[in-house]
Amino acid sequence: MKAVRLLQIVIVLAAGAYLVLLHDMNEVNVVLPFLLSLPPAAVVVIALALGWLLGWLPPAVRGMRRGRELRQLRRRVAELEQDDYVQTADGLEPPVIPDRRPFETGETEIQEDYDGQENI
């Protein structure tokens, strides 16, 4: 994990150095429609910030929605536990699948075409 963090720091420093060089080399401001004239480095920073925001916003909204759902489910489980709706396995028979008969001990099914030899 430390290597990834170090790589991120190196990339941010390289991007910062690139922006400083870009700003020093271009004396002419960029004129964007419906905005002020801005230096090229500011345009790049704004574009990066917008890209980061557009990448961060959907997972954040989804996380908030799932967090809210998780709190509701935990509240519902707490209500059910308080009302004794949850049954324990003490004294209960094992569940049986409705369309199958329960396994009977002592009986084993043998395939009709079994010749008694193992295939290797």
C-alpha positions as CSV (number, residue, x, y, z in Angstrom):
1,M,0.0,0.0,0.0
2,K,2.9,2.3,0.7
3,A,4.2,1.9,-2.9
4,V,0.8,3.0,-4.3
5,R,0.7,6.1,-2.1
6,L,4.3,6.9,-3.1
7,L,3.4,6.5,-6.8
8,Q,0.4,8.8,-6.3
9,I,2.6,11.5,-4.7
10,V,5.1,11.3,-7.5
11,I,2.3,11.6,-10.1
12,V,0.8,14.7,-8.3
13,L,4.2,16.3,-8.1
14,A,4.9,15.6,-11.8
15,A,1.5,17.1,-12.7
16,G,2.2,20.1,-10.6
17,A,5.6,20.7,-12.2
18,Y,3.9,20.3,-15.6
19,L,1.3,22.9,-14.7
20,V,4.0,25.3,-13.6
21,L,5.9,24.9,-16.8
22,L,2.7,25.2,-18.8
23,H,1.9,28.5,-17.0
24,D,5.4,29.9,-17.5
25,M,5.6,29.0,-21.2
26,N,2.2,30.4,-22.2
27,E,1.7,34.0,-21.6
28,V,-1.6,34.2,-23.5
29,N,-4.8,33.4,-21.6
30,V,-7.3,30.9,-22.9
31,V,-10.7,32.4,-23.6
32,L,-13.5,29.9,-22.9
33,P,-17.0,30.6,-24.0
34,F,-19.2,32.1,-21.3
35,L,-16.2,32.4,-18.9
36,L,-13.4,34.8,-18.2
37,S,-10.1,34.5,-19.9
38,L,-8.0,32.1,-17.8
39,P,-4.4,30.9,-17.9
40,P,-3.9,27.5,-19.4
41,A,-2.8,26.0,-16.1
42,A,-6.1,27.1,-14.5
43,V,-8.1,25.5,-17.3
44,V,-6.2,22.2,-16.8
45,V,-6.8,22.4,-13.0
46,I,-10.5,23.1,-13.5
47,A,-10.8,20.3,-16.0
48,L,-9.1,17.9,-13.5
49,A,-11.4,19.0,-10.7
50,L,-14.5,18.6,-12.8
51,G,-13.3,15.1,-13.9
52,W,-12.6,14.1,-10.3
53,L,-16.0,15.4,-9.1
54,L,-17.8,13.5,-11.9
55,G,-15.9,10.4,-11.0
56,W,-16.5,10.7,-7.3
57,L,-20.1,11.8,-7.2
58,P,-22.0,8.6,-8.5
59,P,-20.2,6.2,-6.0
60,A,-20.8,8.7,-3.2
61,V,-24.5,8.9,-3.9
62,R,-24.7,5.1,-4.2
63,G,-22.8,4.7,-0.9
64,M,-25.2,7.1,0.9
65,R,-28.2,5.2,-0.5
66,R,-26.7,1.8,0.6
67,G,-25.8,3.2,4.0
68,R,-29.4,4.4,4.5
69,E,-30.7,1.0,3.4
70,L,-28.3,-0.8,5.8
71,R,-29.5,1.4,8.7
72,Q,-33.1,0.5,7.8
73,L,-32.3,-3.2,7.7
74,R,-30.5,-3.1,11.0
75,R,-33.4,-1.3,12.6
76,R,-35.8,-3.9,11.2
77,V,-33.7,-6.8,12.5
78,A,-33.6,-5.1,16.0
79,E,-37.4,-4.8,15.9
80,L,-37.8,-8.4,15.0
81,E,-35.4,-9.6,17.7
82,Q,-37.2,-7.6,20.3
83,D,-40.6,-9.0,19.2
84,D,-39.2,-12.6,19.4
85,Y,-40.0,-13.3,15.8
86,V,-36.6,-14.9,15.4
87,Q,-36.7,-18.6,16.3
88,T,-33.7,-20.5,17.5
89,A,-32.8,-24.0,16.4
90,D,-33.4,-25.5,19.9
91,G,-35.9,-28.3,19.7
92,L,-36.8,-27.9,16.0
93,E,-36.5,-30.6,13.4
94,P,-34.2,-30.1,10.5
95,P,-36.0,-28.5,7.5
96,V,-37.1,-30.8,4.7
97,I,-37.3,-29.7,1.1
98,P,-41.0,-30.0,0.1
99,D,-40.5,-31.9,-3.2
100,R,-38.0,-34.4,-1.9
101,R,-38.3,-37.1,0.7
102,P,-35.9,-36.9,3.7
103,F,-32.8,-39.1,3.6
104,E,-33.4,-42.4,5.3
105,T,-30.4,-43.9,7.1
106,G,-29.4,-47.4,6.1
107,E,-30.6,-47.2,2.5
108,T,-28.3,-46.4,-0.3
109,E,-29.1,-46.1,-3.9
110,I,-27.0,-48.1,-6.4
111,Q,-26.9,-47.3,-10.0
112,E,-28.2,-50.2,-12.2
113,D,-25.3,-50.1,-14.6
114,Y,-22.6,-50.2,-11.9
115,D,-20.3,-53.2,-12.4
116,G,-18.4,-53.0,-9.1
117,Q,-15.2,-51.7,-10.6
118,E,-13.8,-48.3,-10.3
119,N,-12.9,-46.4,-13.5
120,I,-9.5,-44.8,-13.3
